[in-house]
Amino acid sequence: MADIVDVLHRLTFMAHEPAEKLRAAIAEAQAVLDKLDAFAQDAEDGYCLIAASDIMPGHNALIPERSGLARKEPQ
């Protein structure tokens, strides 16, 4: 029984280093995904601002709330 426990302990120690590397790689990949998501959100908001403006009269969209802008109502 002691041999089985010893083997399990060795396997645990052997797996520790690759697991740490994998966790670091996952964290790095998540950071890249977060940047890509932010870029995509900015691009979408940019399109919505252009479509909501008079630059593209055939298009319409809501002004993104986070832009802090609002369309002036005609007087």
Secondary structure, DSSP 8 states (H G I E B T S, - for coil): -HHHHHHHHHHHHHHHHHHHHHHHHHHHHHHHHHHHHHHHHHHHHHHHHHHHSSSSTT------GGG--------
